[in-house]
Amino acid sequence: MKKLLFILLFSQFYFAQKWSISFAERNALLNIYNATSGNQWSQQWNFEKDPKTWYGVKVKNGIVTELNLRGNGLKGNFPTNVSSLRNLERLDLSNNQLSGEVAPSISSLSVLKSIDISNNKFSGDPTVALVPLTQLTELSLGNNDFQIADLEGLLQNFTKLMVLDISHFGLSMVPQKIAQMPKLMALNISNNQLTQGFGHISSLAKLQDLDISGNALTQIPNELGALTGLVSLNASNNKLGTIFVGPLANYKNLEWLSLQGNDFTAFPPAITQLTKLVHLNFSDNKIKDGFHTLRVLKNLEQIFLDKNEIATFPETLLQLKGLQMLSLTNNKITGEIPDLIPALTFLDNNRFTTQQIRNFILKNKKLENFTYSPQRYDEATTVSVNLGASANLQQSLSGGEYQFTWFKNLDQKTTTTAENYYISNTQESDFTDYTCEAYYFEELPAELMEVSFFREPITLSKDLGTENVNKGLVVFPNPATDFLYIKTTRMDIEKVFIHDLSGKLLYTGNEKRIKVAQLPSATYVISIQTSEGLKSFKFIKH
C-alpha cells in the first residue's frame, strides 16, 4: 500500500515537473477534449507538447486562466470538466455544436470574468449555473435554445457586465435589469421580437456597440436617441425605410453601421450627419441611385451595396479618397468598369459583358482582390408545357467561344452542352428550375481571363392543366375556352361527367376531347371514371 502511494505521489510530482500546469488541470483538459470529439476539432491538441502550446489554452503562473475554443468544431454536451479549472477567468465555447444543459458545476468558478457560449444548441435553464458568477464582465448566451423561466432573475446580480448577448431569446421586451448595468459597453439583443422596453437601454452612457438586428422594427426606437456614444450599430434585417429611421442622425460617433436587409429605396438624409463612418452596409435593399449622398462621408473605407437594384456603376463613390473596399455583387450593373476602383472590389453576379471585363483587365490595374465571375444575363422566366409534350429552354448567348453546361434544380449538372436545352417528352421530374453556364476563357498578355455567365433561372412548369400525377391522368388546358382535353398514360376512360358547382350535370360521355365553348364562364368539376376509380378535378371556363 505504501509503495502504491509512493508511486502515485511520484507520478504527480513527475508530471508537475514535465508540464507547465498541474497533473489535475492537464487531466481536466484531456477530459474536455475527449468529451467534445477532440479528434474532430478544427485545431487539435498535440499531447506530446506542453498544454501551454495547445490551441486556445492560456497558462499564467502555472495555472490555466483562459480556454478559448471558439468555432473549433466541438460536439456533444457541455464539458463538465471545465469546473476543474478552478482559476479560469475566461471561457469561450461559442460557435460550436454543443447541446444539452449548461453544467451547474461551473458555478464554482468564482474568478470567472467572461463566459461566451453563444451560437450553440444549448437548452434548458442555465440560471442555477450562472447566477453565482458575480464577477462576470461578459455574458454571451445568444442563439441557443434556452428556456429561461425568469430572465430578470438571471440578470439581477450582474452589475459589472460590460458585454451582454441575449440574442434569439424570444423576447418582446428589453429586460429591465439592463438599466442596472452602468458599465455595459456592448449589447446584443438581435433576433427577438422586441416592441417595448427600449427605455431601459437609454441610460447606458458607456454603450458603444448595439445590435438590434432581426427585430422587425419599422424605425430605430426614439428611446435609443440618447445613445450618442455609439460607435457600432447593427440594425440589419428589420423593416426600416428611407423616411422612418428614427434618431439615426444622433449617432455622430458611429464608425460602423449596418442597415442591410431593410426596405430602403434611397439613402436616408440623416446618413450625411455620420461623418465618422468607416464601414457602411446597405446590402439587400432596393437602392438604385443617389450615391452622391455618401460623398460627404470622407472617412468611409468599406461600402457594401450588394443585392440592390443598381444598373450603373456608382462612380461618384470613387471620389472618396480613403475607400479601400467596394462590394456591388448581385446587382444589374453593366457598362465599362471605371479605372480607379478600390483595391478590393467585388463585381460578380452583375451584367458585365465579356468585352467590358476584358477592357478593364487589359489596363493591368494592380488590385489586391478583384472578382468579376460569375456574371448573369437574361431575365428569369417561366416556360409552361403539358405533361408529355416537348419543351425548348433557351438562352441568349451563342458562339463557339463559350462552353455551355445546363443545370437542373440550379445545381445538378446535366449532360446537355448545347446552347439550348430540349426535352422531347416532359415528365413530372422535369418540372423544376434550369440554368445555363456559358464558360469563357482567354489568355490575355498579363493573365488568364476566366468568367462564367449564368442565365437567370428558367422555371419549367406544367401548363395550367389539372392532373393526378400518380395515375398519369391530365386535364388541360385550364382555364379552357373552346375544348378540354384528357390525357392518360396507363388507363382507359370509361365515362366522363361535367357538373357545375351546384351539382347540376352538364355533360356525360367518354371522349378525350370535349367541347366546352357553349358553357358560361365559371368554375366546373370534371369527373373521370377509369378502371382505377373516379377522379374529379376543377377547371375554369373562360
N, C-alpha and C positions, 0 to 999 in steps of 0.2 A: 504493500500500500504506500509506504514511504517512497519507494522507487517510482511509483506511478505519479505521485505528487511532484516529485523532483523533475520528472520528465516534462510534466505539464508546465511547471514554472520555468524550466529551462527553454522550452519551446516558445513560450510567450516572450521571454527575455530575448531569445534569438530573433524572432520576427520583429520585435520592437526595435532591435538594433538594425535589422536589414531594411526595414521600410521607414519612411518619414512619419508615418502615423501608427497608432497602436494596432495590435492584432484585432481587437474588438471592432474598431472602426473599419479596418480593411475588410473584415468578415461581413460587416453590415453592407458595405458597398458591393461585395460579391453577391450577397443575397438579393440586393436591389437589381443587380444585373441579371441574375438568373430568373427572378420573378417577373421581369418585364421583357422577356425574349431578347436578351442582350446579344445573342448570336445573330439577330436580325436587325440590330441597330444600324443606323447610317454610319455612325462613328463608334467603333467598338473599342474595348479596352484590351490592352496587352498586359496580361497578368505577370509577365516576366519583368515588367518595368515597375518602377515606383508609382504608387497611386497618385502622387502629385503630378504625374505626367498624363494621367488618364483624362480623356475628354470630359470637360465640364466640371472637373473636381478642382477646387481651390483649397489649398492647405496653408495654414498660417500657424507658426509656432507649434508644429506637430499635431494639429487638430484640423479636421475638415470643417471649414466655415461656409463653404458655398458648394451647391450641387446644381449645375445648370445643364439640363438635358433637353432643352427646348428643341422641338421639331426633330428629334433623333430617332423616331420610329419605335417608341416604346409601346408595348402591347400588354394587355392583362389588367389586373386590378391595381388600385393604389398600393405602392410598395410600403408595407408596414414597417420594414426595417429602417426607414428614414428616421423614425423616432429614436433609434440607437445613436444617431449622430447628434449628441447632446448639445454641442456648441454650434450647431448650424445657424447661420444668420440669414442665408438666402437660399430659397428653394424654388427652382423653376422647372416644372414638368409640362409646360404649356405646349400646345400644337402637337400632341401625340394621339395615340389611340387607346388611352386608358379609360377604364369604365368602373362601374361599381361605386361604392360609397367611399368617402374620404375617411381614412383610418382615424378613429378617435384618439389613438395613442400619440398623434403629433401634438396634442395639447400640452405635452410635457416639454416641448421645445421652447423654453422660457426666454431665450435670447433671439428667437427668430424675428427678423425685421421685415422680410419680404417673402411672400408666397404667391407664385403665379401658377395656377393650374387651369388656366383658361384654354378653350378650344380642345376639349377632350370629350368624353362621353360619360362623365361622372353623373351619378344620380343620387337620390336620397336628400337628406337634410344635413349639411356639414356644420350646423351651429355648434353642437357639442365639441367638435374637434377644434373649431376656430375661436370661439369666444374667449378662452383663457389666454390667447396670444395677444396680450395687450400692448406689446412693444412694436407691433406691426406698423410699418410706414407704407407698405404696399400690399394690397389685397386684390388679386385679379382672379375672378371666378367665372367670367363671362363665357358664353357659348358652350354650355354644358346642358345637362338635363335635370338640374337640381329642382327639388320640390320643397322650398323653404316655407315653413309654416308662419314664421314671424321674422321678416327681413329687418324690420326696425329693431327687434331684439338682438339679432345677429350683429348689427352695426353699432349698437349703443356704446360699446367700450373702445371703439377705435378712433379716438380723438386725435391721434398722432398721424393719421393717414395722410400721405402725400399723393398716392396713386390708388384709384379705386376703379375696378372694372366689374360692372354688373350688367353687362350686355346680354341680350337674349334671356331675360328673366320673366317675360310675360307681364311686365309692369305697365299699369295705366297711370300711375302717379309717381313722381320723383320722391324717394323716401325722405321723410322729414329729418332724419338723423344726419343727412348730408350737410345740413345747415350748421351742425355742431362739429364740423371738420375744418377748422380755420386754416390748416396747413395744406389743404388739398391743392395740388398743382395740376393733376391730370385726372379727368373723369370720363369714363366710357359708359354711356347709358344707351348705346345703339341697339337697334333691332328689338325694341319693345313696342308697346302701343301707347306711348305717353301722350296724355292730353292735359294734364294738370300737374301742379306742384313745382313748376319751374322757379317759383319764387324762393324755394329752398336752396337754389344754387346762386341766386343773385348777390348774396353777401360774401361769396368766396373771393376775397380780394386777391389772393395769390394764384387763382386758377389761370393756367396758361394754355392747357391742352384740353379741348372739349370735343367729344364725339357724340353727336345726336343723330347720326345717320339711321336710316331704316325705321323711322317712326311715323311715316305717313303725315308729316307736318305740312301744312299749307303755307306756313311762314315761320321764320325764326321767332320764337316767343318773345314778346316785348320785355318780359321779366329778365331776359338774358342781356338786355341792353346795357346793364350795369357792369358787365364783364369786360371792361375796357382794356384789361391787361392780357387778353387772349393773344397768343402767338400762333396757335394752330386751331382751326375749326373744321370739322368734318360734318357737313350737313348733306351728305350724299343720300341718294335713294329715298327721297321724300317726295313731296308734291309741290315744291316751291316753284313759283313763276316769276316772270320778269318784274311784275309790279309788286307782288306781295312777298317781299323778302325780309320784312321786319327791320330790326335795328342793325343791319349789316354795316351801315356807314360808321357806327360807333367803334368798330374794331380796327382802329388806326394803327395798332401794333401788330396786326396779323402779318405773318410771313408765309404761312401755309394755309391754303383754303381749297377745299373740295366741295363742289356743288354738282358732282356727277350724278346722273340718273334722276334728274328732275324734269320740269316742264318749261324750261327756259326757251323762248323763241328769239331772245336777244339778250345782250349783256345788261344787267340792271345798272342804272346810272350811279347807284351807290358804290359800285366797284371802283370808281375813279378816286374815291377817298382813301383807298387802301394802298397807299404809296410805298409801304414797306414789303409788299408781297414779293416773295421769291418763287413760290410754287403755286400754280393755279390750275385747277382741274374742272373743266366744263364738259367733259365727255358725256355721251349718251343723253343729249338734249335735242333741241330742234333748231339750233342756231344755223343761220345761212350767211350772215354778213355782220357788219357793224364792228369790225375788228379794230377800227381806228380808236374805239373807246379805250382800248388797252394800252395805247401808246404813252399815256401819262404814267404808267407803272414802270418806271425806269429801272427798278431793281429785279424785274422778272428774269428768271433764269430757266424755268421749266414751265411749259404750257402744254396741257393735254386737251385736245379738241376732237378726240376720236368719236366716231359714231354720232355725227351730227348730219346736217343737210348741206354741207359746203360743196359748191360746184367749181369754185375758182380758188387758186392758191392765195391765201391771205398775205400778200406781200407786205402790207403795211406793218405786220409784226416784225419784219426783218429790220425795222428801224430801232428796235430795242437792242442796244449795243451789248448788253450783258446776256442776251438769250443764248443758252447753251443746248437746250433740248426742245424740240417741237414735234409733237405727235399728232398726226392728222389721219390716222388709219380709219378705215370703214366710213369714208365719205363718198362723194361722187366727183372728185376733183379730176379735171383734165386740163390740157394746155402745157405750155413749156414750163419746166421746173426752173425757178429762179437761181441765179448764180450764188448768192450769198446766204444760203441756208445754213442753219446751225450745225455744229459738229455732230450732233445726234439728231437726225431727222428720220421720221418714220412715215412713209407714204404708201405702204402696202394696202391692198384692198380699196383702191380708188379706181379711176377710169383712164389712167395714163396709157397712151399707145406705145407700141414698140419704138417708134421713131422718137417720141418725146423722151423716153427713157434713154435711148441711145445718144441723143443730142446732149443730154446732161452728163452722161458718163464720159463722153469724149472730151469734156472740158477738164478732166483729170483733177477734180477738186479733192483735196485731202481731208477726208471726213473720218471721224472715229467710228461712226456706225450709221450707215445709210441703208434703209431697207425699202425696196420697191416691189418685191414679189411676195405674194401673188397680186395680180390686178384682176379687176372684174370687168365684165362687159355684158351687154344685153340686159333687159329687164326681166324680172320674174314673170312667169306666165303659166297659164293652165291650158292643157290640151285635153279635151273630153272625147272619149270614144266609147263604143259599146263593147261589151264583153265578146270576145271572139273576132272583133274587127281589127283592121290594121291601124298602126299608128306611126307617124313620122315626126320625130322630135328634132328640131332644127336649131342651129346657132349661126351667128353671122360671120365668124372668121373663116377664111379659106386660104388655100395656098400650100405649096409643098414645103414651105419653111417651118410649118407647125407640125408637131406630133400630137395627134388627138387621142384622148382617152376619155371614155364615158364612165360615169359613176352612178350607181343606183343607191337609193337611200342616202345620197350625199357622200358616202364613204366606201361603198362596196364596188371595187373595180370590176368592170365588165370586160368582155373580150372584144368589144366594138372599138375600132380605131379609125373609123370613118368620120367625116365632117358631121354627118347627121346620124341619128340613132333610129333604126327602123325595127318595128315589131310587126310581124305578119299576122299573128293570131294572139290577140291580147288576152292574157289570163288574169285571174284575180291577183296573183302575186306581182303583177306588173304595175298595178295602180299605186304609185308612190312618187317620190321626187327624184329627178335626174339632173346631173350637172356634167358639163364637158370641160376638161382641162385641155387647153391648147398650149403646149410647151414650146418655148423658143429659146435657142441659144446661139450666140455669135462670139467669135474670138475678136475682140477689139484690140487695138495696139497695146493697151496697158493692162487689160483684164478681160476675163470671160464674162460676157453678159448672159445671165440666165433669168428667165422670167416665165412664170406660169400665169396664164389668163384663164379665169374661171367664169363661165356664164352664170348668171343668177339662175336659181332652180327652175326647171320645167316640172310642173306637177301634172302627172298623167292621172286623170280622174275619169270615173265612169260617166258616160252620158247620163243625163237625168232620167235614167231608166230605173225601174223598180225590180229587185231581184231577190231570189232566195239562193244565196251563194252555195250552200251545202248541197243543194239539189240540182244546181245547174239550170235554174229557171229564171228567165229575164223578160221583163215587160218594158218596152220603150217605144217612142220617146216619152218623156214625162217632164214637162207638160206636152200634151198631144194636141194637134189641130185637126187633121183630116183622118189619119189612120193610126191605130195602135197595133204594135207587133209583139208577138210572143215568140221567144227563142228558147228551145230546150236542147240539152246535150245528151240526156240519157233516158228521157221519159216521153211517152206518148200522151197527147192531150185527149181526154175523154169528153170533157164538157167545159164550156166557159160561160160564166154569168157576169153581168154588169148590173149593179144596183146603185141608186143614188143614196145619199146619207140617211134618208128616211126609211130605207129598206125596200123601196119600190123596185121591182125587177124591170130592167130596160132592155136587156139583150140576153139571148141564150143561143149557143151554137158550139162549134168545135173548130173554127178557123183559127189560123195563126195570124191572119191579117184582118183586123176588124175596123170597119168604117165607123168613125165617131163624129164625123163632121156635123151631123144633124143634132148632136147633143148640145144643150145650152152650156155656156161657160160656167163651170162649177167643179167641185171635187167629187169623185166617184170611187166605188170599190169594185175591182175586178177579181173574181174568184175562179180559180183554175183547178179542175178535177183531173188528177192523174192516177196512175196505178199506185202511187205512193201517198195518196191522200189529197185533201183540198187545201190549196194555198190561196190566201187573199192579200191584195195589195191596194193601196190608194193611188189614184192618179188624178192629175189636173187636166181638164179640158179647157183650152183657150178659145 
